[in-house]
Amino acid sequence: RIWVSTVSGLKLLDFSQSKKGAIVLISPPAFLNIPILKGIRIRDIFEDQDGTMWFATPGGIIKVNPDETHQVITMKEGLPSNLVYSIFQDKENNLWFGTAAGLSKLVTRQSITLYPMKDAFFENNYSYLLYPFKKNHLLVGTYKGTKAFNSLNETFTPVENNGNHIFFEVVSNSNPTLLAGYYNLAILDSAGIKFEKI
């Protein structure tokens, strides 16, 4: 199954109806007819190894369990902002959320930890991109530029040659790692934690 996030909510790609290269989107199964998922732009979708689905939305994180029950995780549960842009799961199965007010981690699916930055990097900022680029390091792309987060010592360091470019995506299977933004592409040199402009 391929899930598609649209400006009008969650859709499912239907290959059986697609003809001559046309893309056909259909409504999701009934258990995903959750009010908060209708008519909004879902920013990120992640399905974990247990089959739990996680949706990043402007109204928080929507967790849909394999038994088709769901939970909405918002600022009441500890998120720094209800506006969530990105989701990533590390090797320890912790979930990381990039929000409009900072990076947060859901540990053992029970407690949420916020990782603020002393230089107000995340103040009124958006975390568009979370990308693991080497052991214990996440690339955090935001509206104010890109930084590397070291999860061992919980520190952020600037990425050289960033130029405050906004990156939203990593090109799948690219080697070296290629990042895409609104108006630019860059290659990530993970050893030196810097960008090489294209």
C-alpha positions in Angstrom: 0.0 0.0 0.0 1.1 3.5 -0.8 -0.3 6.3 1.3 -0.5 9.8 -0.2 -0.7 13.0 1.8 -2.8 15.6 0.0 -4.0 19.1 0.8 -7.4 17.5 1.4 -6.3 14.7 3.7 -5.1 11.1 3.5 -5.6 9.1 0.3 -4.5 5.7 -1.0 -2.9 5.0 -4.4 -5.1 2.6 -6.3 -3.0 0.7 -8.9 -5.9 -1.4 -10.0 -7.7 1.6 -11.5 -4.6 3.4 -12.8 -4.5 3.2 -16.6 -2.0 4.7 -19.1 0.1 6.3 -16.4 -2.8 8.1 -14.7 -2.7 8.2 -10.9 -5.9 7.3 -9.1 -6.3 8.2 -5.5 -9.1 6.7 -3.4 -10.4 7.2 0.1 -8.6 5.3 2.9 -10.2 2.3 4.7 -13.0 3.2 7.2 -10.8 2.9 10.3 -8.7 5.8 9.0 -11.8 8.1 8.7 -10.6 10.0 11.7 -12.0 13.6 11.8 -8.6 15.2 12.3 -7.2 13.4 9.2 -9.9 14.9 7.0 -9.4 18.1 5.0 -5.9 18.8 6.4 -2.4 18.5 4.9 -0.6 15.6 6.5 3.1 16.5 6.6 4.6 13.1 7.2 3.5 9.4 7.4 5.4 6.7 9.1 4.5 3.0 9.7 6.6 1.3 12.4 7.6 -2.4 12.5 4.6 -3.2 14.7 2.2 -1.9 12.1 1.4 1.3 14.0 0.8 4.3 11.7 2.0 7.8 12.7 0.7 10.9 11.0 2.3 14.4 11.4 -0.4 17.0 11.1 -1.1 20.7 12.0 -3.2 19.2 14.9 -0.5 17.0 16.5 0.6 13.4 16.0 -2.1 10.9 15.1 -1.2 7.4 16.2 -3.3 4.6 14.6 -2.8 1.2 16.2 -3.0 -2.2 14.4 -6.2 -2.9 16.2 -7.6 0.2 14.4 -7.9 2.4 17.6 -6.3 5.8 17.5 -4.8 8.4 19.8 -4.1 12.1 19.2 -0.8 13.4 20.7 -0.7 17.2 21.2 0.9 19.8 23.5 -1.3 18.4 26.3 0.8 15.2 26.1 4.1 17.1 25.9 4.7 18.1 22.3 6.3 21.6 22.1 3.8 22.5 19.3 0.8 20.9 17.7 2.2 21.7 14.2 4.3 18.6 13.4 6.3 18.3 10.1 8.4 15.3 10.3 8.8 11.8 11.9 11.8 9.6 12.3 12.4 6.3 14.2 15.9 5.5 15.5 17.5 2.1 16.0 16.3 2.0 19.6 12.7 2.4 18.3 12.4 5.9 19.7 10.3 8.2 17.6 11.5 11.8 16.8 9.2 14.6 15.8 10.1 17.8 14.1 7.6 20.5 15.2 7.1 24.2 14.8 8.8 24.8 18.2 11.5 22.2 18.3 12.8 18.7 18.1 11.2 16.1 20.4 11.6 12.4 21.1 9.0 9.9 22.2 10.8 7.5 24.5 9.3 4.0 24.8 6.1 5.6 23.5 5.3 7.0 26.9 7.2 10.2 27.6 8.2 13.1 25.3 11.5 14.9 25.7 12.1 18.3 24.1 15.5 19.3 22.8 15.7 23.1 22.8 18.5 25.1 21.4 20.2 27.8 23.4 20.6 30.1 20.4 16.8 30.1 19.8 17.4 28.1 16.6 14.0 26.5 17.1 12.1 29.5 18.4 9.1 30.0 16.2 10.8 27.7 13.7 9.8 24.6 11.7 11.6 21.3 11.6 11.0 20.1 8.0 13.6 17.4 7.7 14.9 14.7 10.1 17.5 12.6 8.5 20.0 10.1 10.1 23.3 10.7 8.3 25.7 8.9 10.6 25.6 7.0 13.9 23.9 9.0 16.6 23.5 12.1 14.4 20.3 13.6 12.8 20.3 16.3 10.2 17.6 18.8 11.2 16.5 21.0 8.4 14.4 24.1 9.4 13.2 27.4 8.2 16.3 29.1 9.7 18.9 26.7 8.2 20.2 23.2 8.9 22.0 21.8 12.0 23.3 18.4 13.0 22.0 16.9 16.2 24.2 14.6 18.2 21.8 12.4 20.2 24.6 11.2 22.6 25.5 14.6 24.0 22.2 16.3 22.9 24.0 19.1 21.1 23.4 20.9 17.8 26.2 22.1 15.5 25.9 24.1 12.3 26.3 22.5 8.9 29.0 24.3 7.0 28.2 26.0 3.7 24.5 25.9 4.6 23.7 29.5 3.6 20.4 29.2 5.5 18.9 27.1 2.7 15.7 25.2 3.5 15.9 21.5 2.7 12.7 19.4 2.8 13.7 16.0 1.4 16.6 13.6 0.9 16.7 12.0 -2.6 16.1 8.3 -2.0 19.1 6.0 -2.5 21.4 8.9 -3.4 25.1 8.3 -2.9 26.5 10.7 -1.9 23.4 12.0 0.0 21.5 14.6 -2.1 19.2 17.0 -0.3 16.4 18.9 -2.1 15.0 22.3 -1.2 12.8 24.9 -2.8 15.4 26.3 -5.2 18.5 24.3 -4.6 20.2 20.9 -4.3 23.2 20.1 -2.1 25.4 17.1 -1.4 25.9 16.3 2.3 29.5 15.5 3.3 28.7 13.6 6.5 32.3 13.2 7.5 32.8 17.0 7.7 29.2 17.8 8.4 29.0 20.3 5.5 27.2 20.8 2.3 28.8 20.8 -1.2 26.7 23.0 -3.4 25.6 21.7 -6.8 
